[in-house]
Amino acid sequence: MSDSSQQLVPPFTRETAILKVRKAEDNWNTRSPQHVALGYTVDSWWRNRAEFVNGREEIVRFLTRKWQREFDYRLIKELWAFDGSRIAVRFAYEYRTDSNQWYRAYGNENWEFNSEGIMHHRHACINDVRIDESERLFHWPQGRRPDDHPGLSDLGL
């Protein structure tokens, strides 16, 4: 990696924005609320669907609840746009409920970062669609999506 790709701070270039999006995807695919929360400022503000979350402690509680009911979670994010300290992404993730019903969630996020590259605002709009297990597209072992696994555009999403 070049030195510029190591510095994932605003103002973003196309290269650093893509790397920032992948880093966020990788963090979320750990399914570790404490690890994910470190990507957000201590006083971070989220709108996630109809829920408002303030600060790392609430992020940890929110994600703990989320992953207690969303099993086999796998996420793919893709850069949509960027400018200065802001990045817009689209994403999809698949999960199953405790009744073995599969879902694919589609969404968009708008992010804003501080000068150190830590996110302080996250606006997320998400819609869940029921799918059959045979319709799943995200097939990799739990954790980071392999580099050779198709992204959203490659999958026609």
C-alpha positions as CSV (number, residue, x, y, z in Angstrom):
1,M,0.0,0.0,0.0
2,S,1.1,3.5,-0.6
3,D,1.6,6.0,2.2
4,S,-1.5,7.8,1.0
5,S,-3.6,4.7,1.4
6,Q,-2.4,4.3,5.0
7,Q,-3.7,7.8,5.8
8,L,-7.5,7.3,5.5
9,V,-8.3,10.8,6.5
10,P,-10.1,13.7,4.8
11,P,-10.0,15.1,2.3
12,F,-10.6,11.8,0.6
13,T,-9.3,10.8,-2.8
14,R,-11.1,8.1,-4.8
15,E,-8.5,5.6,-3.6
16,T,-8.7,6.5,0.1
17,A,-12.5,6.6,0.0
18,I,-12.6,3.1,-1.5
19,L,-10.2,1.9,1.2
20,K,-12.2,3.6,3.9
21,V,-15.3,1.8,2.7
22,R,-13.6,-1.5,2.7
23,K,-12.2,-1.0,6.1
24,A,-15.7,-0.2,7.5
25,E,-17.0,-3.3,5.8
26,D,-14.3,-5.4,7.3
27,N,-14.9,-4.0,10.7
28,W,-18.6,-4.7,10.6
29,N,-18.0,-8.2,9.4
30,T,-16.1,-8.9,12.6
31,R,-19.5,-8.7,14.4
32,S,-17.6,-7.3,17.4
33,P,-19.6,-4.3,18.7
34,Q,-16.5,-3.0,20.7
35,H,-14.3,-3.3,17.7
36,V,-16.8,-1.6,15.3
37,A,-17.4,1.2,17.8
38,L,-13.8,2.3,17.7
39,G,-14.4,3.5,14.1
40,Y,-16.7,6.2,15.5
41,T,-16.0,9.2,17.7
42,V,-16.8,9.0,21.4
43,D,-19.7,11.5,20.8
44,S,-20.7,10.0,17.4
45,W,-24.3,10.5,16.2
46,W,-26.2,7.9,14.1
47,R,-29.6,7.6,12.5
48,N,-30.1,4.0,11.8
49,R,-33.5,3.3,10.3
50,A,-35.8,4.9,12.9
51,E,-33.4,4.7,15.8
52,F,-31.0,7.4,17.0
53,V,-27.8,6.4,18.6
54,N,-25.4,8.7,20.4
55,G,-21.8,7.8,21.3
56,R,-19.7,4.7,21.4
57,E,-21.5,3.2,24.5
58,E,-24.9,3.3,22.7
59,I,-23.2,2.0,19.5
60,V,-22.0,-1.1,21.4
61,R,-25.4,-1.7,22.9
62,F,-27.1,-1.2,19.6
63,L,-24.8,-3.6,17.7
64,T,-25.0,-6.2,20.5
65,R,-28.8,-6.2,20.2
66,K,-28.5,-6.3,16.4
67,W,-26.2,-9.3,16.3
68,Q,-28.2,-11.2,18.9
69,R,-31.0,-11.5,16.4
70,E,-29.2,-11.4,13.0
71,F,-27.3,-14.6,12.6
72,D,-24.8,-15.5,9.9
73,Y,-24.5,-11.8,9.1
74,R,-22.4,-11.0,6.0
75,L,-22.1,-7.4,4.6
76,I,-20.8,-5.8,1.4
77,K,-20.3,-2.0,1.1
78,E,-19.6,-0.1,-2.1
79,L,-18.5,3.5,-2.5
80,W,-21.2,5.7,-4.1
81,A,-19.7,9.2,-3.8
82,F,-17.2,11.2,-1.8
83,D,-16.3,14.8,-1.2
84,G,-13.9,16.3,1.4
85,S,-14.8,14.7,4.7
86,R,-17.9,12.9,3.5
87,I,-18.5,9.5,2.0
88,A,-21.7,8.0,0.7
89,V,-22.0,4.2,0.4
90,R,-24.6,1.7,-0.7
91,F,-24.6,-1.7,0.9
92,A,-26.4,-5.0,1.3
93,Y,-26.1,-7.6,4.0
94,E,-27.6,-11.1,4.5
95,Y,-28.7,-12.6,7.7
96,R,-31.1,-15.2,9.1
97,T,-33.4,-15.0,12.1
98,D,-33.8,-17.5,14.9
99,S,-36.7,-19.0,12.9
100,N,-34.3,-19.6,10.0
101,Q,-35.9,-17.0,7.8
102,W,-33.2,-15.3,5.5
103,Y,-33.2,-11.7,4.7
104,R,-31.2,-9.4,2.5
105,A,-31.0,-5.8,3.8
106,Y,-30.4,-3.0,1.2
107,G,-29.3,0.4,2.3
108,N,-27.5,3.7,1.8
109,E,-25.3,5.5,4.3
110,N,-23.9,9.0,4.5
111,W,-20.8,9.4,6.6
112,E,-18.9,12.4,7.9
113,F,-15.4,12.2,9.4
114,N,-13.3,14.3,11.7
115,S,-9.8,15.4,10.6
116,E,-8.4,12.2,12.1
117,G,-10.5,10.0,9.9
118,I,-12.9,8.9,12.6
119,M,-16.6,9.0,11.8
120,H,-18.8,11.4,13.8
121,H,-22.0,11.2,11.8
122,R,-23.7,8.2,10.2
123,H,-27.1,8.4,8.5
124,A,-28.5,5.0,7.4
125,C,-31.6,4.0,5.4
126,I,-32.2,0.3,5.3
127,N,-34.9,-2.0,3.8
128,D,-35.2,-5.7,4.5
129,V,-36.3,-8.2,1.9
130,R,-37.2,-11.8,2.7
131,I,-35.2,-14.3,0.7
132,D,-35.1,-18.1,0.5
133,E,-31.8,-19.7,1.5
134,S,-31.3,-20.7,-2.1
135,E,-31.3,-16.9,-3.1
136,R,-28.3,-16.1,-0.9
137,L,-25.4,-14.5,-2.7
138,F,-22.9,-13.9,0.1
139,H,-21.0,-17.1,0.6
140,W,-17.8,-16.9,2.6
141,P,-16.8,-18.0,6.0
142,Q,-17.8,-15.7,8.8
143,G,-15.5,-12.6,8.9
144,R,-13.8,-10.6,6.3
145,R,-15.1,-10.9,2.7
146,P,-12.4,-12.5,0.6
147,D,-10.8,-10.2,-2.0
148,D,-12.0,-12.5,-4.8
149,H,-15.6,-12.5,-3.7
150,P,-17.8,-10.4,-6.0
151,G,-18.9,-7.0,-4.8
152,L,-22.4,-5.5,-5.1
153,S,-22.1,-4.3,-8.7
154,D,-20.6,-7.6,-9.8
155,L,-23.6,-9.5,-8.2
156,G,-26.1,-7.2,-9.9
157,L,-27.2,-5.6,-6.7
